[in-house]
């Protein structure tokens, strides 16, 4: 495929940030069909309309999800993207990869597709952009037989469940998000791979209310770690923070000249339910009023910890409409234990 003039796209390389246009130009040096991606996108910018066709069903044998069909409506002009299907590959829990695994996956994609990737989609899948119809089955065979990985969800089905790092790396996690996510992923394989819903459906698992996978506003069922007893307080550590001997927020703001730490201003006054106060040099918390928002724990991580009786809250029905923004889901189960011993039921 020949290079195309792309004056509109070229403007996207002029800012201070990395540009996907530069990345695509670099990729086109070894994958010439990528020149046609740039050419068609330039035409779309010029015409102010997409040049991907609407509709078209394509997939691999036995699966109804995992492949997003995409065809150019100007294939005679850009034959390299006549077929340009998206493949969604299920990510490992918490997105832990070895370099060996990533290299094998990229080699596989270089062999069968355009080698253009998106790590990751908003659902979490590894997004592989640009595969011809005749290459789908060979790629799927190699993915499942050589790498032991599977396709993720797409379309009106259960999308690939996603979780935070959980107890593998985070001391605030109130349950094992990885184990829970893996269990439900394996349990609902049919719902992931064979669309039967009127619309997509998402599970997300966060170990605490910091919610590092945005479960509370971006999933149909959110499982958010919490506790039902009292926040654990180390009063000696509280005194060290007040004295300025411990950096607040784990030292993440140490480069800012915001003056000495003020526990009243930075913690107590920012409590959403006003359930904290100082009695002399001791920090007091009315745990009955605490909403487990994690703010005080984030600011004073060496002094405060989640309670010991840990589990999760279950919320349903979040959405993120473009005009209104993210809307929090509805709490239906304030607390439940999440344990492998009862198979997470």
SEMIPA-95169 format. One record per residue (C-alpha): residue in one letter; x, y, z. Coordinates in steps of 0.5 Angstrom, whole numbers, always signed. Layout:
BEGIN
+------+-------+-------+-------+
: code :  east : north :    up :
+------+-------+-------+-------+
:    a :     X :     Y :     Z :
...
+------+-------+-------+-------+
! end
This chain:
BEGIN
+------+-------+-------+-------+
: code :  east : north :    up :
+------+-------+-------+-------+
:    x :    +0 :    +0 :    +0 :
:    x :    +2 :    +7 :    -2 :
:    x :    +3 :   +13 :    +3 :
:    x :    -2 :   +18 :    +3 :
:    x :    -2 :   +25 :    +4 :
:    x :    -5 :   +27 :   +11 :
:    x :    -4 :   +34 :   +13 :
:    x :   -10 :   +34 :   +18 :
:    x :    -7 :   +28 :   +22 :
:    x :    +0 :   +31 :   +22 :
:    x :    -3 :   +37 :   +26 :
:    x :    -4 :   +32 :   +32 :
:    x :    +4 :   +31 :   +32 :
:    x :    +5 :   +38 :   +33 :
:    x :    +3 :   +38 :   +41 :
:    x :    +7 :   +37 :   +47 :
:    x :    +4 :   +30 :   +48 :
:    x :    +6 :   +23 :   +45 :
:    x :    +1 :   +22 :   +38 :
:    x :    -2 :   +16 :   +36 :
:    x :    -1 :   +19 :   +29 :
:    x :    +7 :   +18 :   +30 :
:    x :    +6 :   +11 :   +33 :
:    x :    +2 :    +9 :   +26 :
:    x :    +7 :   +12 :   +22 :
:    x :   +12 :    +8 :   +25 :
:    x :    +8 :    +2 :   +25 :
:    x :    +7 :    +3 :   +17 :
:    x :   +14 :    +2 :   +16 :
:    x :   +13 :    -6 :   +17 :
:    x :    +6 :    -6 :   +16 :
:    x :    +4 :    -3 :   +10 :
:    x :    -3 :    -4 :   +11 :
:    x :    -3 :    +1 :   +17 :
:    x :    -2 :    +7 :   +11 :
:    x :    -9 :    +6 :    +9 :
:    x :   -11 :    +7 :   +16 :
:    x :    -8 :   +14 :   +16 :
:    x :   -11 :   +15 :    +9 :
:    x :   -18 :   +13 :   +11 :
:    x :   -18 :   +17 :   +18 :
:    x :   -15 :   +23 :   +14 :
:    x :   -21 :   +22 :    +9 :
:    x :   -26 :   +22 :   +15 :
:    x :   -23 :   +28 :   +18 :
:    x :   -24 :   +32 :   +12 :
:    x :   -31 :   +29 :   +10 :
:    x :   -33 :   +29 :   +18 :
:    x :   -36 :   +23 :   +18 :
:    x :   -34 :   +16 :   +19 :
:    x :   -32 :   +11 :   +13 :
:    x :   -33 :    +5 :   +17 :
:    x :   -39 :    +1 :   +15 :
:    x :   -45 :    +0 :   +20 :
:    x :   -46 :    -7 :   +21 :
:    x :   -43 :   -14 :   +19 :
:    x :   -43 :   -20 :   +23 :
:    x :   -36 :   -24 :   +24 :
:    x :   -33 :   -28 :   +29 :
:    x :   -30 :   -35 :   +30 :
:    x :   -33 :   -42 :   +31 :
:    x :   -37 :   -43 :   +37 :
:    x :   -37 :   -36 :   +40 :
:    x :   -42 :   -30 :   +39 :
:    x :   -37 :   -25 :   +42 :
:    x :   -30 :   -23 :   +42 :
:    x :   -30 :   -20 :   +35 :
:    x :   -32 :   -14 :   +33 :
:    x :   -33 :   -13 :   +26 :
:    x :   -31 :    -7 :   +22 :
:    x :   -31 :    -6 :   +14 :
:    x :   -29 :    +0 :   +10 :
:    x :   -34 :    +3 :    +6 :
:    x :   -28 :    +6 :    +1 :
:    x :   -25 :    -1 :    +0 :
:    x :   -23 :    +1 :    -7 :
:    x :   -19 :    +7 :    -4 :
:    x :   -16 :    +4 :    +2 :
:    x :   -15 :    -4 :    +1 :
:    x :   -11 :    -5 :    +7 :
:    x :   -17 :    -4 :   +11 :
:    x :   -22 :    -7 :    +7 :
:    x :   -23 :   -12 :   +13 :
:    x :   -21 :    -9 :   +20 :
:    x :   -24 :   -13 :   +25 :
:    x :   -22 :   -12 :   +32 :
:    x :   -21 :   -18 :   +37 :
:    x :   -22 :   -17 :   +44 :
:    x :   -17 :   -22 :   +48 :
:    x :   -19 :   -23 :   +56 :
:    x :   -14 :   -20 :   +60 :
:    x :   -11 :   -23 :   +67 :
:    x :   -14 :   -21 :   +73 :
:    x :   -11 :   -15 :   +75 :
:    x :    -7 :   -14 :   +69 :
:    x :    -1 :   -18 :   +71 :
:    x :    +3 :   -20 :   +65 :
:    x :   +10 :   -23 :   +64 :
:    x :   +14 :   -20 :   +59 :
:    x :   +15 :   -27 :   +56 :
:    x :    +7 :   -27 :   +55 :
:    x :    +7 :   -20 :   +52 :
:    x :   +12 :   -22 :   +47 :
:    x :    +9 :   -28 :   +45 :
:    x :    +2 :   -24 :   +44 :
:    x :    +5 :   -19 :   +40 :
:    x :    +9 :   -24 :   +36 :
:    x :    +2 :   -27 :   +35 :
:    x :    -1 :   -21 :   +33 :
:    x :    +4 :   -19 :   +28 :
:    x :    +3 :   -25 :   +25 :
:    x :    -4 :   -25 :   +24 :
:    x :    -6 :   -18 :   +24 :
:    x :    -4 :   -11 :   +23 :
:    x :    +0 :   -11 :   +30 :
:    x :    -4 :    -4 :   +32 :
:    x :    -6 :    -5 :   +40 :
:    x :   -10 :    -2 :   +45 :
:    x :    -8 :    -3 :   +52 :
:    x :   -13 :    -4 :   +55 :
:    x :   -21 :    -2 :   +53 :
:    x :   -25 :    +1 :   +58 :
:    x :   -28 :    -6 :   +60 :
:    x :   -21 :    -8 :   +61 :
:    x :   -20 :   -13 :   +55 :
:    x :   -13 :   -13 :   +51 :
:    x :   -16 :    -9 :   +44 :
:    x :   -12 :   -12 :   +38 :
:    x :   -14 :    -7 :   +32 :
:    x :   -14 :   -10 :   +25 :
:    x :   -15 :   -17 :   +23 :
:    x :   -18 :   -19 :   +16 :
:    x :   -23 :   -24 :   +16 :
:    x :   -19 :   -30 :   +14 :
:    x :   -14 :   -29 :   +19 :
:    x :   -19 :   -30 :   +25 :
:    x :   -19 :   -37 :   +26 :
:    x :   -12 :   -38 :   +25 :
:    x :   -11 :   -33 :   +30 :
:    x :   -16 :   -36 :   +35 :
:    x :   -13 :   -43 :   +34 :
:    x :    -6 :   -40 :   +36 :
:    x :    -8 :   -36 :   +42 :
:    x :   -12 :   -42 :   +45 :
:    x :    -7 :   -47 :   +43 :
:    x :    +0 :   -44 :   +44 :
:    x :    -2 :   -39 :   +49 :
:    x :    -8 :   -42 :   +53 :
:    x :   -11 :   -35 :   +53 :
:    x :   -18 :   -34 :   +51 :
:    x :   -23 :   -28 :   +48 :
:    x :   -26 :   -23 :   +52 :
:    x :   -33 :   -21 :   +52 :
:    x :   -36 :   -16 :   +46 :
:    x :   -43 :   -14 :   +44 :
:    x :   -49 :   -16 :   +48 :
:    x :   -46 :   -20 :   +53 :
:    x :   -43 :   -21 :   +60 :
:    x :   -36 :   -17 :   +59 :
:    x :   -30 :   -19 :   +61 :
:    x :   -30 :   -18 :   +69 :
:    x :   -24 :   -13 :   +71 :
:    x :   -21 :   -12 :   +78 :
:    x :   -16 :    -8 :   +82 :
:    x :    -9 :   -11 :   +85 :
:    x :   -13 :   -13 :   +91 :
:    x :    -9 :   -16 :   +96 :
:    x :    -3 :   -18 :   +92 :
:    x :    +0 :   -11 :   +92 :
:    x :    -5 :    -7 :   +96 :
:    x :    -6 :    -7 :  +104 :
:    x :   -12 :    -3 :  +104 :
:    x :   -16 :    -9 :  +100 :
:    x :   -22 :   -12 :  +104 :
:    x :   -22 :   -18 :  +100 :
:    x :   -19 :   -22 :   +95 :
:    x :   -21 :   -19 :   +88 :
:    x :   -17 :   -23 :   +84 :
:    x :   -19 :   -30 :   +86 :
:    x :   -26 :   -27 :   +86 :
:    x :   -26 :   -24 :   +79 :
:    x :   -23 :   -31 :   +76 :
:    x :   -28 :   -35 :   +80 :
:    x :   -34 :   -31 :   +76 :
:    x :   -30 :   -31 :   +70 :
:    x :   -30 :   -38 :   +69 :
:    x :   -37 :   -39 :   +72 :
:    x :   -40 :   -35 :   +67 :
:    x :   -36 :   -37 :   +61 :
:    x :   -42 :   -38 :   +57 :
:    x :   -45 :   -31 :   +58 :
:    x :   -38 :   -28 :   +56 :
:    x :   -38 :   -32 :   +49 :
:    x :   -45 :   -32 :   +47 :
:    x :   -49 :   -26 :   +47 :
:    x :   -56 :   -27 :   +50 :
:    x :   -57 :   -20 :   +53 :
:    x :   -61 :   -14 :   +51 :
:    x :   -55 :   -10 :   +52 :
:    x :   -48 :   -11 :   +55 :
:    x :   -47 :   -12 :   +62 :
:    x :   -41 :   -11 :   +67 :
:    x :   -38 :   -14 :   +73 :
:    x :   -32 :   -10 :   +77 :
:    x :   -29 :   -11 :   +83 :
:    x :   -25 :    -6 :   +87 :
:    x :   -22 :    -8 :   +94 :
:    x :   -24 :    -2 :   +98 :
:    x :   -27 :    +5 :   +96 :
:    x :   -21 :    +8 :   +93 :
:    x :   -24 :    +4 :   +87 :
:    x :   -18 :    +4 :   +83 :
:    x :   -22 :    +0 :   +77 :
:    x :   -28 :    +5 :   +77 :
:    x :   -33 :    +0 :   +79 :
:    x :   -38 :    +4 :   +83 :
:    x :   -40 :    +9 :   +76 :
:    x :   -38 :    +4 :   +71 :
:    x :   -41 :    -3 :   +72 :
:    x :   -47 :    -6 :   +72 :
:    x :   -45 :   -10 :   +79 :
:    x :   -40 :    -7 :   +83 :
:    x :   -37 :   -11 :   +89 :
:    x :   -33 :    -5 :   +93 :
:    x :   -29 :    -8 :   +99 :
:    x :   -31 :    -5 :  +106 :
:    x :   -31 :    -7 :  +113 :
:    x :   -36 :    -7 :  +119 :
:    x :   -33 :    -6 :  +125 :
:    x :   -28 :    +0 :  +127 :
:    x :   -23 :    +4 :  +124 :
:    x :   -16 :    +2 :  +127 :
:    x :   -12 :    +8 :  +130 :
:    x :    -5 :    +8 :  +132 :
:    x :    -5 :   +14 :  +136 :
:    x :    +2 :   +15 :  +137 :
:    x :    +3 :   +15 :  +129 :
:    x :    -3 :   +20 :  +129 :
:    x :    +2 :   +25 :  +134 :
:    x :    +8 :   +23 :  +129 :
:    x :    +4 :   +26 :  +123 :
:    x :    +1 :   +32 :  +127 :
:    x :    +9 :   +33 :  +129 :
:    x :   +11 :   +33 :  +122 :
:    x :   +15 :   +27 :  +123 :
:    x :   +11 :   +23 :  +118 :
:    x :    +9 :   +25 :  +111 :
:    x :    +2 :   +26 :  +109 :
:    x :    -1 :   +22 :  +104 :
:    x :    +5 :   +17 :  +104 :
:    x :    +9 :   +23 :  +101 :
:    x :    +6 :   +23 :   +95 :
:    x :    +5 :   +31 :   +96 :
:    x :   +12 :   +32 :   +98 :
:    x :   +14 :   +36 :   +93 :
:    x :    +9 :   +41 :   +94 :
:    x :   +10 :   +47 :   +99 :
:    x :    +3 :   +47 :  +102 :
:    x :    +6 :   +49 :  +109 :
:    x :    +6 :   +44 :  +115 :
:    x :    +1 :   +39 :  +116 :
:    x :    -6 :   +41 :  +119 :
:    x :   -10 :   +35 :  +121 :
:    x :   -16 :   +39 :  +122 :
:    x :   -16 :   +42 :  +115 :
:    x :   -14 :   +36 :  +111 :
:    x :   -17 :   +31 :  +115 :
:    x :   -23 :   +33 :  +120 :
:    x :   -26 :   +38 :  +116 :
:    x :   -26 :   +34 :  +110 :
:    x :   -30 :   +28 :  +113 :
:    x :   -36 :   +28 :  +109 :
:    x :   -40 :   +26 :  +115 :
:    x :   -36 :   +30 :  +120 :
:    x :   -35 :   +24 :  +124 :
:    x :   -28 :   +26 :  +127 :
:    x :   -25 :   +30 :  +132 :
:    x :   -19 :   +31 :  +136 :
:    x :   -20 :   +30 :  +144 :
:    x :   -13 :   +33 :  +146 :
:    x :    -8 :   +30 :  +142 :
:    x :   -12 :   +24 :  +141 :
:    x :   -16 :   +23 :  +134 :
:    x :   -23 :   +20 :  +135 :
:    x :   -28 :   +17 :  +130 :
:    x :   -36 :   +16 :  +131 :
:    x :   -35 :    +9 :  +127 :
:    x :   -43 :    +9 :  +126 :
:    x :   -43 :   +15 :  +122 :
:    x :   -37 :   +13 :  +118 :
:    x :   -38 :   +12 :  +110 :
:    x :   -32 :    +8 :  +109 :
:    x :   -30 :   +13 :  +104 :
:    x :   -22 :   +12 :  +105 :
:    x :   -20 :   +19 :  +105 :
:    x :   -17 :   +20 :  +112 :
:    x :   -14 :   +13 :  +111 :
:    x :   -11 :   +15 :  +105 :
:    x :    -8 :   +22 :  +108 :
:    x :    -6 :   +18 :  +115 :
:    x :    -4 :   +11 :  +112 :
:    x :    +1 :   +10 :  +118 :
:    x :    -4 :   +12 :  +123 :
:    x :   -11 :    +9 :  +120 :
:    x :   -13 :    +2 :  +117 :
:    x :   -19 :    -1 :  +115 :
:    x :   -23 :    -5 :  +120 :
:    x :   -21 :   -12 :  +121 :
:    x :   -28 :   -15 :  +120 :
:    x :   -28 :   -14 :  +112 :
:    x :   -32 :   -16 :  +106 :
:    x :   -35 :   -12 :  +101 :
:    x :   -41 :    -8 :   +99 :
:    x :   -45 :   -10 :   +93 :
:    x :   -48 :    -4 :   +88 :
:    x :   -52 :    -5 :   +82 :
:    x :   -54 :    +0 :   +76 :
:    x :   -48 :    +5 :   +75 :
:    x :   -48 :    +8 :   +68 :
:    x :   -44 :   +14 :   +65 :
:    x :   -48 :   +18 :   +60 :
:    x :   -44 :   +23 :   +56 :
:    x :   -48 :   +29 :   +58 :
:    x :   -49 :   +28 :   +65 :
:    x :   -43 :   +24 :   +67 :
:    x :   -42 :   +18 :   +71 :
:    x :   -48 :   +16 :   +76 :
:    x :   -46 :   +12 :   +82 :
:    x :   -50 :    +5 :   +83 :
:    x :   -55 :    +3 :   +88 :
:    x :   -53 :    +0 :   +94 :
:    x :   -57 :    -6 :   +95 :
:    x :   -52 :   -10 :  +100 :
:    x :   -49 :    -6 :  +105 :
:    x :   -44 :   -12 :  +107 :
:    x :   -43 :   -19 :  +106 :
:    x :   -37 :   -24 :  +107 :
:    x :   -33 :   -25 :  +100 :
:    x :   -29 :   -32 :  +102 :
:    x :   -26 :   -37 :   +97 :
:    x :   -29 :   -43 :  +102 :
:    x :   -36 :   -41 :  +100 :
:    x :   -34 :   -41 :   +93 :
:    x :   -36 :   -33 :   +93 :
:    x :   -43 :   -35 :   +93 :
+------+-------+-------+-------+
! end
